[in-house]
Amino acid sequence: MQPLSVEIYCPELGGVAAEAVQADVQSRLAGGIALTLEERTPDATALAAPLAQSWQFPDARQALEPCRFVLTLRETPAAGAPPAERLKTLQFAVQTVLEAVHGEALHCIDSQQFIPPGLFVGETEARGVPALQAGAINVRFFRIDTPGVADGRFLMDTLGLHALGLPDVQIDYRWLDPGAVARTLFGAAAYLFEFGDVIEDGHSIEGCLPGSRWAAKRMESVAEPRRPVVAFDPGVPYSTRDEQ
């Protein structure tokens, strides 16, 4: 488990000194959240990985270009705090910052993605806090292009649950619609968030095709960062379990 954190990139601070903005916002935050504000231009090279997996914000790179300030929110969690309470505290803090400054992009560090501030506000207003759809979980997509592997093999996983002390989920597959797979993975991740670490080896979930079941197995993730995951096997003919 690691501290949850979010970066908010801003082009300007409304003509107010950075120290004054930081003091004002910090005074509004509830306990358990630390705030730092620094003048820093985004480093596109260092941010290449989250930019590549920011499916909900294809214009993230352009949105970052005018930004000169970064506000970082980091939790100081109480021992034993449940995942929902931790995420709720962080998302309330993000709401507080967005009421005080104009942000162009949110970098959800734990799920390694950028989202538009408008998406965060819309999801938290529509669903309440905590809202997994507001950047807490990212469904990532990778093509497996290693030598000897036939075209059309994909790896998808979630990222974000590991920071809450829960396993993420993943699937290695062929010949399924990535959008349908993404929705199924997100649903499985949401189930783990709600009910805890309850999916064991041999359990199964409903797959993305009518009547299909995906068998579960606990393992280490294929993609970085290395972490515990629940890996799903979609069964023949979509499974890659017999491939290298």
C-alpha positions in Angstrom: 0.0 0.0 0.0 1.3 3.5 -0.9 0.0 7.0 -0.3 -2.5 8.1 -2.8 -1.5 11.2 -4.8 -2.7 13.5 -7.6 -1.0 16.3 -9.5 -3.0 19.3 -10.8 -1.3 21.2 -13.6 -2.2 24.9 -14.0 -1.2 27.6 -16.5 -1.4 30.4 -14.0 -2.7 31.2 -10.5 -4.8 34.2 -11.2 -2.1 36.7 -10.4 -1.8 35.5 -6.8 1.5 34.5 -5.3 2.1 30.8 -5.1 2.7 30.9 -1.4 -0.6 32.6 -0.8 -2.5 30.1 -3.0 -0.9 27.2 -1.2 -1.7 28.6 2.2 -5.3 29.4 1.2 -6.0 25.9 -0.3 -4.2 24.1 2.6 -6.5 25.9 5.1 -9.5 24.5 3.3 -8.3 20.9 3.2 -9.4 18.3 5.7 -6.9 16.4 7.7 -4.9 13.6 6.1 -3.9 15.4 3.0 -0.6 17.3 2.4 -0.4 20.0 -0.3 2.7 21.2 -2.2 2.7 23.8 -4.9 5.7 24.4 -7.2 6.5 26.3 -10.4 7.5 23.5 -12.8 6.9 23.0 -16.5 5.7 19.5 -17.5 8.4 17.1 -18.7 6.8 15.2 -21.6 9.5 12.6 -21.6 9.2 11.8 -17.9 5.4 11.7 -18.3 5.4 9.5 -21.5 4.0 6.4 -19.8 0.9 8.0 -18.3 0.3 10.1 -21.5 0.4 6.9 -23.6 -2.4 5.3 -21.5 -4.6 8.3 -21.0 -7.5 7.0 -23.0 -10.0 9.5 -21.6 -7.8 12.5 -22.4 -6.3 12.2 -25.9 -5.4 15.9 -25.9 -3.5 15.7 -22.6 -0.1 16.5 -24.1 -1.5 19.7 -25.7 -3.3 20.7 -22.4 0.0 20.5 -20.5 2.0 22.8 -22.8 0.9 26.1 -21.3 1.1 24.8 -17.7 3.7 26.4 -15.3 2.5 25.3 -11.9 1.9 21.9 -10.3 -0.2 21.4 -7.1 0.4 17.9 -5.6 -2.0 16.3 -3.1 -0.7 13.4 -1.1 -2.5 11.5 1.6 -1.1 10.8 5.0 -3.4 7.9 5.7 -4.4 6.7 9.1 -3.5 3.1 9.8 -6.2 0.7 8.8 -8.3 3.2 6.9 -10.6 1.3 4.4 -10.0 1.9 0.7 -13.3 3.8 0.2 -12.5 6.3 3.0 -9.0 6.9 1.6 -10.2 7.6 -1.9 -13.0 9.8 -0.6 -10.6 11.9 1.4 -8.3 12.4 -1.7 -11.2 13.2 -4.1 -12.7 15.7 -1.7 -9.3 17.4 -1.6 -9.1 17.5 -5.4 -12.6 19.1 -5.5 -11.4 21.7 -3.0 -8.3 22.6 -5.2 -10.4 22.8 -8.4 -12.7 25.3 -6.7 -9.7 27.5 -5.9 -7.5 27.3 -9.1 -8.0 26.7 -12.8 -6.5 23.3 -13.6 -5.8 22.1 -17.2 -5.0 18.5 -16.4 -5.1 16.0 -13.5 -2.3 13.5 -13.3 -3.7 10.5 -11.3 -0.3 9.2 -10.2 -1.6 5.9 -8.8 -3.5 4.9 -11.9 -0.8 6.5 -14.2 -3.2 8.5 -16.4 -4.2 12.1 -17.1 -7.9 13.1 -17.1 -9.5 16.5 -17.8 -10.7 18.4 -14.7 -14.1 18.5 -16.2 -14.3 14.7 -16.3 -13.3 14.6 -12.6 -16.0 17.1 -11.7 -18.6 15.5 -13.8 -18.0 12.0 -12.4 -17.9 13.0 -8.8 -21.0 15.2 -9.1 -22.9 12.4 -10.9 -21.8 9.5 -8.8 -20.7 11.1 -5.5 -17.4 10.5 -3.8 -15.6 8.2 -4.1 -16.0 7.7 -7.8 -13.7 5.1 -9.4 -14.5 6.6 -12.8 -12.8 9.9 -11.7 -9.3 8.7 -12.4 -9.0 6.2 -9.6 -8.7 3.2 -11.9 -7.1 3.1 -15.3 -7.8 0.2 -17.8 -4.5 0.0 -19.8 -4.0 -1.6 -23.2 -0.9 -3.2 -24.6 -0.1 -5.0 -27.9 2.2 -8.0 -27.4 4.7 -7.8 -30.3 7.5 -10.1 -29.0 9.2 -12.3 -31.6 7.5 -15.6 -32.2 4.1 -14.3 -31.1 1.4 -14.1 -33.8 -0.3 -10.8 -34.5 -3.5 -10.0 -32.6 -2.5 -10.8 -29.0 -3.3 -8.2 -26.4 -2.7 -7.6 -22.7 -5.1 -5.4 -20.7 -4.9 -4.6 -17.0 -6.2 -2.2 -14.4 -4.0 0.1 -12.4 -4.9 1.9 -9.2 -6.3 -0.8 -6.9 -2.7 -1.7 -5.8 -2.4 1.7 -4.1 -5.5 0.9 -2.0 -4.1 -2.5 -0.8 -6.1 -4.5 -3.3 -5.1 -6.6 -6.3 -5.5 -5.2 -9.8 -6.9 -7.4 -12.6 -5.5 -8.4 -16.0 -6.2 -10.5 -19.1 -4.0 -11.8 -21.9 -6.2 -12.6 -24.9 -7.0 -12.7 -28.6 -10.1 -12.0 -30.8 -12.2 -10.1 -28.3 -13.4 -6.5 -28.6 -11.0 -4.4 -26.5 -13.8 -2.0 -25.5 -15.9 -4.9 -24.2 -12.9 -6.4 -22.4 -12.2 -3.0 -20.8 -15.7 -2.7 -19.4 -15.5 -6.2 -18.0 -12.2 -5.5 -16.3 -13.4 -2.3 -14.8 -16.5 -4.1 -13.5 -14.2 -6.7 -11.8 -12.1 -4.0 -10.3 -15.1 -2.2 -9.0 -16.3 -5.4 -7.4 -13.0 -5.8 -5.6 -13.1 -2.2 -4.5 -16.6 -2.7 -3.0 -16.3 -6.2 -1.5 -12.5 -6.5 -0.9 -9.9 -9.0 -1.9 -12.4 -11.9 -2.4 -11.6 -13.3 -5.9 -9.5 -16.5 -5.4 -7.9 -19.1 -7.7 -10.6 -21.1 -9.4 -13.3 -18.4 -9.0 -14.8 -17.1 -12.2 -16.6 -14.0 -13.4 -19.0 -13.3 -16.3 -17.0 -12.6 -19.5 -17.7 -10.0 -22.1 -19.6 -12.4 -24.4 -23.0 -13.9 -23.6 -22.7 -17.0 -21.5 -18.9 -16.8 -21.2 -17.0 -17.2 -17.9 -13.5 -16.1 -17.2 -11.5 -18.2 -14.8 -9.4 -16.4 -12.2 -5.8 -17.0 -11.0 -3.7 -15.0 -8.6 -0.3 -14.0 -9.9 2.2 -11.2 -10.4 1.4 -8.6 -13.1 2.9 -8.9 -16.5 3.2 -5.1 -17.0 5.0 -2.7 -14.7 4.6 -1.8 -12.0 5.0 -5.3 -10.7 2.1 -6.0 -8.3 -0.4 -8.7 -7.3 -3.2 -9.2 -9.8 -6.2 -11.4 -10.4 -5.5 -12.7 -14.0 -8.5 -13.9 -16.0 -8.5 -16.6 -18.7 -11.3 -16.1 -21.2 -11.2 -19.7 -22.4 -10.9 -21.2 -25.9 -10.5 -19.8 -28.5 -9.6 -16.5 -26.9 -7.1 -17.7 -24.3 -3.3 -17.4 -24.8 -2.4 -19.8 -22.0 -0.7 -22.3 -24.3 1.4 -19.6 -26.0 4.8 -18.4 -24.9 
